[in-house]
Structures are given as structure tokens and as C-alpha cells.
Amino acid sequence: MSFPRLELHAIVYGRVQGVGFRAQAQVYAKKLKIQGIIRNCPNGAVEIYAQGEQSSLKAFLDLLKSTFSIDRIEVSYRPSTNSYVDFKIVY
């Protein structure tokens, strides 16, 4: 049975720049078969667009929370509209 793909948009605040956050997020995303992009924001946060099954997206966020010093995450979900083929770090 195939579940509908969702798109997660998240802004992650805390100690998330200069600590390998984006690279580790990419490892987790590939492991969970999630596609999307991740980039640093000028205000010190990190922005994520990720597509996958809801359970994979939840596991992705849980892994990030358990690995890094995150103060808070603003999260929203919507049906997938874009089509990413990989999970890439955007510079």
C-alpha cells in the first residue's frame, strides 16, 4: 500500500549552523528516502523543504531533534507540489 507523499517545510532554530547540521540532515534524508533541499538562513536558522511519506518525515525530524541542539522548529505540511529527485544542500 502506498501512502500519499507530503511536503514538509521547516525552519529550525538553535545551534544549527557551523555544526554539520545540513550534512547530517542529508544523510538522514537519504536513509529515509526523503527528497528536498536544506539551506542556511541569514538569521542563523536552517530552512528545510522535504518530501516523503508522513512517517518518514516525522522520523527525519525526530532524528534531527535527538542529534542537535535545537531550540524550536516551525513546521508545516502540505501535499507535494514540487518534485525533488534528491536531497540537496543549497548554498
C-alpha positions, 0 to 999 in steps of 0.5 A: 500500500502506498501512502500519499507523499507530503511536503514538509517545510521547516525552519529550525532554530538553535545551534544549527549552523557551523555544526554539520547540521545540513550534512547530517540532515542529508544523510538522514534524508537519504536513509529515509528516502526523503527528497528536498533541499536544506539551506542556511538562513541569514538569521542563523536558522536552517530552512528545510523543504522535504518530501516523503511519506508522513512517517518518514518525515516525522522520523527525519525530524525526530532524528534531527531533534535527538542529534542537535541542539535545537531550540524550536522548529516551525513546521508545516505540511502540505501535499507535494507540489514540487518534485525533488529527485534528491536531497540537496544542500543549497548554498 
